[in-house]
Amino acid sequence: MKNTQHNVLIIGAGLAGLYAALSLAPRNVTVLSPKPLGYGASSAWAQGGVAAAMDEHDTPEAHATDTVNAGDGIVDADIAAFVTSAAKEHVLELAEVGTPFDRTKDGGFIMSKEAAHSYARVVRVKGDQAGAEIMKALIQEVAETPSITVLEGATALELLVENNMMQGVVVSEDNTTPYVIQAKAYLLAAGGAGSLYLKTTNPPSVRGLAVGMAARAGAVIADAEFVQFHPTAMDVGIDPNPLATEALRGEGATLINKHGERYMLDVHPDAELAPRDIVARENFRQHQLGNVPMLDTRDAVGADIKDEFISVYRYCQQSGIDPITETIPIVPAAHYHMGGVATNKQGMSSIMGLWVSGEASSTGLHGANRLASNGLLEALVYAATAADGMIKSIKTDNGCAYTADLKVPDIGFKYVDEDAVMELRAIMSSKVGVMRDGNGLAQALRELKILDEQNNGASTNFDNMLAAATLITAAAYNRKESRGGHFRTDYPEKDDKFKHRTEITYAQAIALRDSV
């Protein structure tokens, strides 16, 4: 592992990482997986499914239009067309490797309708098991592919970059002394940032590590301010919050408060199926008013919830709720980071030799507000796209250079202080959450600086978390308007001056942090 140059190194073993590894076969690939395969990845927790124009009456063009509309003015339309046109191909590929998508009696795909889609175009598995079943199929395929080496228990801590070119990755296995792995090409596929917040649907390890690590190495970060809060996380005292999938509302489940009022009817023409940011803000408002928002599946789904939405029913049982006869308390929770490491159409970051796919990336597909179930789709398309780019790079110039005497930098690698993590999550939740304002964001930046000074480089992983949190907060401070998942109470309207994607570097974010 330590004294040779690997062909391709993939950081992360969720859907994007494993799909890229399979796309690269039979070329040799090394995959870093901090936990055993299938554990700790957001992909395995995804309930909705994969958005794709599979129906004969639907088209990739219609899917792209919905994507652009949901993104609130700043989606890259060319990227939307590129991703949606490739969607069907990748769904069929997943089916071929054994993903048991829900099917009709004649073998067609059962399609689910989710928020802001003009067609039912989300393929799913057993109602809410898509992520888990896709990962199960990919893990099995990886196990049978001899060209893929998986290092379980291996965590990337730092990217080594010189003259804007990848040199290597500092890795620790099961918290042992770090060493460096070098490769000809690198793929960063290590997930999002949801667990930087107290209320989240993401696994505990999804704390902005990939974005923070790349930013600290000099990568440009795009659209960092846009965090999607899922409107219907279950408010049952569990961390992370279990997710009540949007597919339930697609089946007709409604949102009511403690007074029995179906409040979304007065908020948006699409009521419960309005874009996620609108539903999340109204659910947040109902909480602030003490009205206790709840998801009512009783009439629309009834007893079928036991078989059609297995995860939701299981979590209800664990929490002492019978969703057949009772409503489910809900709360908005950090769910998906639309921002991330900026990539070009080929999936490469601003650092030469570093490709990015999955939630860690910002391709331009999601804009200010991700269209439901486009997350897994983007991960698939850009995993395959990045794989193709890495193959071409290695063939063209043999990829990144190898340095025989590359030294391990002096870094902190011990386990992160969980009290400090909870303090960080509290700052993000209280001041950089569903509703934001300039004073709160400035205070958050000051508090993050204090946390940084107190940590003083003791843990590189915590440095990466702090970097991600600082980037999100700084970008939110700079965007003085409200758009999509970013809502400023002091600037509640859209401003055409900000009708564009944003880019920020870690150095710029630190400069802002130190000046407010």
Secondary structure, 3 states (H helix, E strand, C coil): CCCCEEEEEEECCCHHHHHHHHHHCCCCEEEEECCCCCCCCHHHHCCCCEECCCCCCCCHHHHHHHHHHHCCCCCCHHHHHHHHHHHHHHHHHHHHCCCCCCECCCCCECEECCCCCCCCCEECCCCCCHHHHHHHHHHHHHHCCCCEEEEECEEEEEEEEECCEEEEEEEEECCCCCEEEEEEEEEECCCCCHHHCCCECCCCCCCCHHHHHHHHCCCCEECCCCEEEEEEEECCCCCCCCECCCHHHHCCCEEECCCCCCHHHHCCCCHHHCCHHHHHHHHHHHHHCCCCCEEECCCCCHHHHHHHCHHHHHHHHHCCCCCCCCCEEEEEEEEEECCEEECCCCCECCCECEEECHHHEECCCCCCCCCCCHHHHHHHHHHHHHHHHHHHHHHHHCCCCCCCCCCCCCCCECCCCHHHHHHHHHHHHHHCCCCECHHHHHHHHHHHHHHHHHHCCCEHHHHHHHHHHHHHHHHHHHCCCCECCECECCECCCCHHHCCCCEECHHHHHHHHCCC
